[in-house]
Amino acid sequence: MALAILLHILAAVVWVGGMFFSYMALRPVAATLLEPPVRLTLWSQVFKRFFPWVWASIVILLSTGLWMIFNIFGGMADIGIYIHLMLTLGLVMILLFTYVFFGPYQKLSQAVSNSNWSLAGQALNKIRQLIAINLTLGLIVTSIAAAGRWL
């Protein structure tokens, strides 16, 4: 169980921490210091390197979380409401990320490749909005994970 919890926490830290850094630190600096072609290319490359880590985090979070639910906690009927909340919000986060990856991120990558800075800017703005939602959900899930059983 210790290994499952460790992997679960590390995967959550990678995903939520990456979103926090991107949204709260990199985004404001890039927006004020870089011209659109450089800024949009930077974001395309950042996502190209970060998103495989998110996919790996999703696989680890789902596999360890479900393993713990069914092998440690006795199944869905026996887990606390806080675990149901974490699972539900986690699934929403996965759906949002999947949409980002297959929708706006693909548009951003293609637009950057074609030097279509207007379309790339629109795609990045959509990604920004969805990451803001996912970051908020991730922080809520983290809070539930830390304090849920005592609420």
MDAnalysis code that builds the backbone (N, CA, C; Angstrom):
import MDAnalysis as mda
import numpy as np

u = mda.Universe.empty(453, n_residues=151, atom_resindex=np.repeat(np.arange(151), 3), trajectory=True)
u.add_TopologyAttr("name", ["N", "CA", "C"] * 151)
u.add_TopologyAttr("resid", np.arange(1, 152))
u.add_TopologyAttr("resname", ["MET", "ALA", "LEU", "ALA", "ILE", "LEU", "LEU", "HIS", "ILE", "LEU", "ALA", "ALA", "VAL", "VAL", "TRP", "VAL", "GLY", "GLY", "MET", "PHE", "PHE", "SER", "TYR", "MET", "ALA", "LEU", "ARG", "PRO", "VAL", "ALA", "ALA", "THR", "LEU", "LEU", "GLU", "PRO", "PRO", "VAL", "ARG", "LEU", "THR", "LEU", "TRP", "SER", "GLN", "VAL", "PHE", "LYS", "ARG", "PHE", "PHE", "PRO", "TRP", "VAL", "TRP", "ALA", "SER", "ILE", "VAL", "ILE", "LEU", "LEU", "SER", "THR", "GLY", "LEU", "TRP", "MET", "ILE", "PHE", "ASN", "ILE", "PHE", "GLY", "GLY", "MET", "ALA", "ASP", "ILE", "GLY", "ILE", "TYR", "ILE", "HIS", "LEU", "MET", "LEU", "THR", "LEU", "GLY", "LEU", "VAL", "MET", "ILE", "LEU", "LEU", "PHE", "THR", "TYR", "VAL", "PHE", "PHE", "GLY", "PRO", "TYR", "GLN", "LYS", "LEU", "SER", "GLN", "ALA", "VAL", "SER", "ASN", "SER", "ASN", "TRP", "SER", "LEU", "ALA", "GLY", "GLN", "ALA", "LEU", "ASN", "LYS", "ILE", "ARG", "GLN", "LEU", "ILE", "ALA", "ILE", "ASN", "LEU", "THR", "LEU", "GLY", "LEU", "ILE", "VAL", "THR", "SER", "ILE", "ALA", "ALA", "ALA", "GLY", "ARG", "TRP", "LEU"])
u.atoms.positions = np.array([
    [0.822, -1.201, 0.000],
    [0.000, 0.000, 0.000],
    [0.859, 1.255, 0.000],
    [2.003, 1.208, 0.714],
    [2.866, 2.386, 0.782],
    [3.340, 2.807, -0.607],
    [3.685, 1.840, -1.451],
    [4.138, 2.158, -2.809],
    [3.009, 2.785, -3.622],
    [1.805, 2.258, -3.493],
    [0.663, 2.814, -4.222],
    [0.391, 4.255, -3.793],
    [0.425, 4.512, -2.501],
    [0.199, 5.878, -2.004],
    [1.308, 6.806, -2.483],
    [2.554, 6.346, -2.398],
    [3.678, 7.161, -2.844],
    [3.545, 7.525, -4.315],
    [3.296, 6.538, -5.165],
    [3.144, 6.802, -6.596],
    [1.953, 7.715, -6.869],
    [0.868, 7.501, -6.142],
    [-0.332, 8.314, -6.295],
    [-0.036, 9.781, -5.973],
    [0.617, 10.011, -4.866],
    [0.942, 11.382, -4.455],
    [1.922, 12.030, -5.415],
    [2.955, 11.299, -5.821],
    [3.928, 11.867, -6.755],
    [3.276, 12.238, -8.082],
    [2.390, 11.393, -8.581],
    [1.699, 11.696, -9.837],
    [0.836, 12.949, -9.699],
    [0.158, 13.086, -8.568],
    [-0.669, 14.273, -8.339],
    [0.197, 15.530, -8.244],
    [1.330, 15.419, -7.575],
    [2.239, 16.565, -7.438],
    [2.758, 17.006, -8.806],
    [3.130, 16.041, -9.636],
    [3.631, 16.373, -10.974],
    [2.567, 17.126, -11.765],
    [1.346, 16.597, -11.785],
    [0.293, 17.209, -12.587],
    [-0.153, 18.553, -12.020],
    [-0.551, 18.584, -10.764],
    [-1.068, 19.823, -10.176],
    [0.050, 20.854, -10.023],
    [1.222, 20.402, -9.599],
    [2.348, 21.323, -9.469],
    [2.754, 21.924, -10.801],
    [2.729, 21.112, -11.852],
    [3.048, 21.626, -13.182],
    [2.050, 22.671, -13.641],
    [0.770, 22.426, -13.369],
    [-0.250, 23.416, -13.728],
    [-0.069, 24.695, -12.920],
    [0.230, 24.546, -11.632],
    [0.408, 25.726, -10.786],
    [1.581, 26.564, -11.285],
    [2.722, 25.928, -11.543],
    [3.886, 26.659, -12.051],
    [3.567, 27.341, -13.382],
    [2.946, 26.597, -14.288],
    [2.642, 27.160, -15.606],
    [1.709, 28.356, -15.505],
    [0.671, 28.204, -14.704],
    [-0.359, 29.243, -14.648],
    [0.073, 30.445, -13.812],
    [0.690, 30.185, -12.687],
    [0.983, 31.270, -11.749],
    [2.341, 31.927, -11.949],
    [3.300, 31.234, -12.566],
    [4.645, 31.797, -12.720],
    [5.013, 32.028, -14.183],
    [4.970, 30.976, -14.988],
    [5.417, 31.095, -16.377],
    [4.499, 31.972, -17.220],
    [3.199, 31.781, -17.095],
    [2.238, 32.536, -17.916],
    [2.372, 34.042, -17.767],
    [2.387, 34.588, -16.537],
    [2.479, 36.049, -16.431],
    [3.801, 36.607, -16.944],
    [4.882, 35.870, -16.734],
    [6.182, 36.343, -17.211],
    [6.234, 36.312, -18.734],
    [5.815, 35.195, -19.317],
    [5.839, 35.073, -20.778],
    [4.943, 36.132, -21.431],
    [3.794, 36.406, -20.822],
    [2.855, 37.377, -21.391],
    [3.422, 38.792, -21.399],
    [4.251, 39.124, -20.423],
    [4.765, 40.495, -20.346],
    [6.110, 40.670, -21.049],
    [6.870, 39.603, -21.218],
    [8.220, 39.749, -21.764],
    [8.398, 39.291, -23.205],
    [7.495, 38.464, -23.701],
    [7.720, 37.846, -25.004],
    [6.682, 38.284, -26.037],
    [7.157, 38.534, -27.240],
    [6.265, 38.844, -28.360],
    [5.494, 37.581, -28.749],
    [4.308, 37.737, -29.354],
    [3.467, 36.574, -29.648],
    [4.157, 35.390, -30.336],
    [4.950, 35.588, -31.394],
    [5.554, 34.394, -32.017],
    [6.456, 33.608, -31.059],
    [7.226, 34.304, -30.268],
    [8.124, 33.634, -29.317],
    [7.314, 33.021, -28.181],
    [6.356, 33.766, -27.656],
    [5.530, 33.285, -26.546],
    [4.733, 32.037, -26.954],
    [4.115, 32.077, -28.112],
    [3.293, 30.946, -28.555],
    [4.135, 29.718, -28.869],
    [5.314, 29.932, -29.428],
    [6.240, 28.822, -29.674],
    [6.718, 28.236, -28.349],
    [7.018, 29.096, -27.401],
    [7.429, 28.634, -26.072],
    [6.349, 27.736, -25.475],
    [5.095, 28.197, -25.475],
    [4.011, 27.416, -24.884],
    [3.817, 26.092, -25.614],
    [3.902, 26.111, -26.922],
    [3.769, 24.870, -27.683],
    [4.835, 23.864, -27.258],
    [6.055, 24.331, -27.074],
    [7.152, 23.447, -26.660],
    [7.034, 23.030, -25.193],
    [6.583, 23.922, -24.346],
    [6.370, 23.579, -22.925],
    [5.330, 22.468, -22.822],
    [4.211, 22.632, -23.516],
    [3.161, 21.602, -23.467],
    [3.646, 20.288, -24.070],
    [4.443, 20.381, -25.130],
    [4.982, 19.172, -25.761],
    [5.795, 18.344, -24.763],
    [6.473, 19.018, -23.838],
    [7.274, 18.315, -22.834],
    [6.492, 17.969, -21.569],
    [5.502, 18.795, -21.225],
    [4.741, 18.571, -19.996],
    [3.623, 17.544, -20.179],
    [2.938, 17.557, -21.306],
    [1.774, 16.701, -21.476],
    [2.076, 15.203, -21.397],
    [3.226, 14.703, -21.858],
    [3.508, 13.274, -21.609],
    [3.578, 12.943, -20.117],
    [4.058, 13.879, -19.313],
    [4.074, 13.685, -17.856],
    [2.653, 13.651, -17.307],
    [1.766, 14.455, -17.888],
    [0.367, 14.435, -17.447],
    [-0.264, 13.086, -17.798],
    [-0.021, 12.591, -19.020],
    [-0.558, 11.273, -19.390],
    [-0.051, 10.201, -18.432],
    [1.242, 10.229, -18.127],
    [1.795, 9.246, -17.185],
    [1.150, 9.402, -15.809],
    [0.942, 10.643, -15.382],
    [0.296, 10.895, -14.094],
    [-1.116, 10.336, -14.082],
    [-1.847, 10.512, -15.163],
    [-3.214, 10.000, -15.249],
    [-3.223, 8.483, -15.104],
    [-2.335, 7.811, -15.824],
    [-2.267, 6.346, -15.739],
    [-1.939, 5.923, -14.308],
    [-0.982, 6.570, -13.696],
    [-0.581, 6.214, -12.328],
    [-1.697, 6.524, -11.333],
    [-2.312, 7.693, -11.453],
    [-3.389, 8.062, -10.529],
    [-4.568, 7.102, -10.625],
    [-4.982, 6.783, -11.831],
    [-6.109, 5.861, -11.995],
    [-5.764, 4.457, -11.501],
    [-4.600, 3.965, -11.890],
    [-4.262, 2.588, -11.511],
    [-4.038, 2.450, -10.007],
    [-3.319, 3.380, -9.404],
    [-3.088, 3.267, -7.958],
    [-4.357, 3.569, -7.172],
    [-5.120, 4.560, -7.613],
    [-6.355, 4.905, -6.911],
    [-7.357, 3.768, -6.936],
    [-7.581, 3.204, -8.106],
    [-8.527, 2.087, -8.204],
    [-8.002, 0.852, -7.488],
    [-6.694, 0.617, -7.561],
    [-6.116, -0.516, -6.841],
    [-6.364, -0.374, -5.337],
    [-6.141, 0.836, -4.803],
    [-6.373, 1.044, -3.373],
    [-7.849, 0.893, -3.013],
    [-8.731, 1.427, -3.854],
    [-10.163, 1.321, -3.575],
    [-10.588, -0.140, -3.472],
    [-10.154, -0.960, -4.416],
    [-10.651, -2.338, -4.472],
    [-9.813, -3.331, -3.672],
    [-8.538, -3.030, -3.412],
    [-7.692, -3.992, -2.703],
    [-7.391, -3.611, -1.256],
    [-7.567, -2.357, -0.914],
    [-7.281, -1.914, 0.455],
    [-8.570, -1.520, 1.182],
    [-9.408, -0.736, 0.507],
    [-10.585, -0.176, 1.163],
    [-11.850, -1.015, 0.989],
    [-11.800, -2.093, 0.227],
    [-12.939, -2.996, 0.138],
    [-13.937, -2.708, -0.963],
    [-13.660, -1.783, -1.845],
    [-14.562, -1.501, -2.958],
    [-15.299, -0.189, -2.809],
    [-16.019, 0.155, -3.842],
    [-16.699, 1.453, -3.901],
    [-17.732, 1.639, -2.781],
    [-18.376, 0.583, -2.385],
    [-19.415, 0.696, -1.354],
    [-18.839, 0.987, 0.022],
    [-17.556, 0.693, 0.213],
    [-16.955, 0.830, 1.539],
    [-16.067, 2.060, 1.708],
    [-15.917, 2.872, 0.680],
    [-15.028, 4.034, 0.795],
    [-15.808, 5.252, 1.279],
    [-15.086, 6.178, 1.869],
    [-15.694, 7.406, 2.364],
    [-16.098, 8.338, 1.235],
    [-16.968, 9.256, 1.574],
    [-17.450, 10.231, 0.586],
    [-16.289, 11.044, 0.026],
    [-15.262, 11.293, 0.830],
    [-14.136, 12.092, 0.347],
    [-13.401, 11.372, -0.785],
    [-13.353, 10.046, -0.757],
    [-12.706, 9.310, -1.851],
    [-13.594, 9.350, -3.091],
    [-14.907, 9.252, -2.907],
    [-15.820, 9.404, -4.042],
    [-15.646, 10.784, -4.682],
    [-15.497, 11.817, -3.859],
    [-15.289, 13.177, -4.389],
    [-13.972, 13.278, -5.147],
    [-12.903, 12.714, -4.567],
    [-11.608, 12.753, -5.263],
    [-11.692, 12.047, -6.605],
    [-12.304, 10.884, -6.635],
    [-12.423, 10.125, -7.876],
    [-13.254, 10.883, -8.905],
    [-14.381, 11.423, -8.483],
    [-15.253, 12.151, -9.408],
    [-14.552, 13.378, -9.970],
    [-13.952, 14.187, -9.101],
    [-13.258, 15.381, -9.584],
    [-12.044, 15.004, -10.426],
    [-11.359, 13.931, -10.055],
    [-10.232, 13.459, -10.848],
    [-10.660, 13.056, -12.246],
    [-11.805, 12.393, -12.355],
    [-12.315, 12.011, -13.680],
    [-12.689, 13.247, -14.506],
    [-13.251, 14.254, -13.864],
    [-13.549, 15.513, -14.561],
    [-12.249, 16.142, -15.056],
    [-11.217, 16.129, -14.216],
    [-9.916, 16.681, -14.622],
    [-9.346, 15.928, -15.828],
    [-9.478, 14.620, -15.804],
    [-8.981, 13.814, -16.921],
    [-9.740, 14.150, -18.199],
    [-11.043, 14.292, -18.106],
    [-11.839, 14.656, -19.280],
    [-11.438, 16.029, -19.820],
    [-11.251, 16.992, -18.924],
    [-10.824, 18.325, -19.365],
    [-9.450, 18.276, -20.027],
    [-8.516, 17.551, -19.420],
    [-7.187, 17.448, -20.015],
    [-7.256, 16.764, -21.378],
    [-8.043, 15.700, -21.486],
    [-8.174, 14.997, -22.763],
    [-8.700, 15.941, -23.836],
    [-9.670, 16.762, -23.471],
    [-10.187, 17.759, -24.417],
    [-9.089, 18.754, -24.792],
    [-8.347, 19.257, -23.798],
    [-7.251, 20.194, -24.086],
    [-6.254, 19.560, -25.045],
    [-5.869, 18.325, -24.757],
    [-4.832, 17.668, -25.546],
    [-5.274, 17.447, -26.995],
    [-6.482, 16.931, -27.185],
    [-6.929, 16.585, -28.535],
    [-7.609, 17.739, -29.267],
    [-7.905, 18.822, -28.548],
    [-8.545, 19.980, -29.166],
    [-7.599, 21.163, -29.273],
    [-7.667, 22.068, -28.305],
    [-6.886, 23.303, -28.398],
    [-5.364, 23.103, -28.514],
    [-4.813, 22.106, -27.862],
    [-3.356, 21.888, -27.970],
    [-2.960, 21.500, -29.395],
    [-3.754, 20.646, -30.033],
    [-3.443, 20.271, -31.425],
    [-3.552, 21.491, -32.330],
    [-4.556, 22.333, -32.078],
    [-4.705, 23.567, -32.857],
    [-3.519, 24.493, -32.625],
    [-3.093, 24.612, -31.366],
    [-1.930, 25.448, -31.056],
    [-0.694, 24.945, -31.789],
    [-0.429, 23.663, -31.707],
    [0.761, 23.095, -32.348],
    [0.736, 23.326, -33.854],
    [-0.405, 23.059, -34.458],
    [-0.528, 23.246, -35.912],
    [-0.390, 24.708, -36.293],
    [-1.025, 25.580, -35.538],
    [-0.962, 27.014, -35.841],
    [0.458, 27.548, -35.682],
    [1.176, 27.104, -34.664],
    [2.565, 27.527, -34.487],
    [3.417, 27.026, -35.652],
    [3.203, 25.778, -36.057],
    [3.939, 25.218, -37.196],
    [3.703, 26.022, -38.467],
    [2.494, 26.560, -38.609],
    [2.133, 27.341, -39.799],
    [2.318, 28.843, -39.604],
    [2.877, 29.242, -38.468],
    [3.068, 30.660, -38.129],
    [1.760, 31.450, -38.184],
    [0.671, 30.796, -37.835],
    [-0.628, 31.456, -37.759],
    [-0.815, 31.914, -36.312],
    [-0.258, 33.079, -36.005],
    [-0.182, 33.540, -34.622],
    [-1.545, 33.894, -34.051],
    [-2.461, 34.343, -34.892],
    [-3.804, 34.664, -34.405],
    [-4.527, 33.393, -33.934],
    [-4.513, 32.356, -34.765],
    [-5.150, 31.096, -34.389],
    [-4.433, 30.460, -33.198],
    [-3.110, 30.548, -33.173],
    [-2.348, 30.003, -32.044],
    [-2.725, 30.727, -30.754],
    [-2.890, 32.037, -30.828],
    [-3.287, 32.812, -29.652],
    [-4.660, 32.420, -29.148],
    [-5.589, 32.172, -30.050],
    [-6.927, 31.737, -29.657],
    [-6.872, 30.371, -28.963],
    [-6.077, 29.465, -29.528],
    [-5.951, 28.128, -28.932],
    [-5.311, 28.209, -27.553],
    [-4.261, 29.029, -27.431],
    [-3.605, 29.174, -26.134],
    [-4.546, 29.777, -25.104],
    [-5.363, 30.729, -25.511],
    [-6.323, 31.326, -24.582],
    [-7.323, 30.285, -24.083],
    [-7.768, 29.399, -24.965],
    [-8.690, 28.330, -24.558],
    [-7.991, 27.381, -23.583],
    [-6.741, 27.034, -23.878],
    [-5.964, 26.174, -22.980],
    [-5.821, 26.838, -21.618],
    [-5.521, 28.128, -21.609],
    [-5.361, 28.875, -20.357],
    [-6.621, 28.787, -19.505],
    [-7.778, 28.979, -20.126],
    [-9.047, 28.922, -19.403],
    [-9.290, 27.536, -18.807],
    [-9.014, 26.508, -19.585],
    [-9.256, 25.145, -19.123],
    [-8.244, 24.718, -18.059],
    [-7.006, 25.189, -18.193],
    [-6.012, 24.886, -17.157],
    [-6.385, 25.589, -15.850],
    [-6.951, 26.784, -15.940],
    [-7.405, 27.469, -14.720],
    [-8.463, 26.635, -14.003],
    [-9.372, 26.057, -14.765],
    [-10.399, 25.194, -14.170],
    [-9.755, 23.948, -13.581],
    [-8.878, 23.301, -14.353],
    [-8.257, 22.065, -13.879],
    [-7.345, 22.313, -12.679],
    [-6.657, 23.438, -12.670],
    [-5.825, 23.765, -11.517],
    [-6.689, 23.934, -10.270],
    [-7.798, 24.631, -10.408],
    [-8.709, 24.803, -9.272],
    [-9.210, 23.449, -8.782],
    [-9.639, 22.599, -9.706],
    [-10.091, 21.264, -9.325],
    [-8.963, 20.467, -8.666],
    [-7.759, 20.571, -9.214],
    [-6.618, 19.860, -8.642],
    [-6.305, 20.302, -7.227],
    [-6.414, 21.590, -6.967],
    [-6.173, 22.089, -5.608],
    [-7.284, 21.640, -4.658],
    [-8.510, 21.568, -5.161],
    [-9.614, 21.058, -4.341],
    [-9.385, 19.581, -4.020],
    [-9.018, 18.796, -5.027],
    [-8.761, 17.372, -4.805],
    [-7.617, 17.182, -3.821],
    [-6.576, 17.978, -3.954],
    [-5.442, 17.907, -3.024],
    [-5.896, 18.218, -1.602],
    [-6.747, 19.206, -1.455],
    [-7.273, 19.555, -0.131],
    [-8.116, 18.418, 0.444],
    [-8.935, 17.825, -0.409],
    [-9.753, 16.699, 0.037],
    [-8.858, 15.520, 0.445],
    [-7.817, 15.270, -0.332],
    [-6.897, 14.171, -0.025],
    [-6.213, 14.395, 1.326],
    [-5.860, 15.652, 1.582],
    [-5.129, 15.957, 2.820],
    [-6.043, 15.951, 4.049],
    [-7.269, 16.426, 3.902],
    [-8.118, 16.616, 5.079],
    [-9.464, 15.921, 5.001],
    [-9.763, 15.257, 3.890],
    [-11.088, 14.703, 3.662],
    [-11.627, 13.779, 4.718],
    [-10.782, 12.898, 5.213],
    [-11.298, 11.931, 6.185],
    [-11.658, 12.593, 7.514],
    [-11.190, 13.811, 7.764],
    [-11.475, 14.498, 9.020],
    [-12.563, 15.548, 8.892],
    [-13.111, 15.696, 7.699],
    [-14.169, 16.710, 7.496],
    [-15.532, 16.127, 7.780],
])
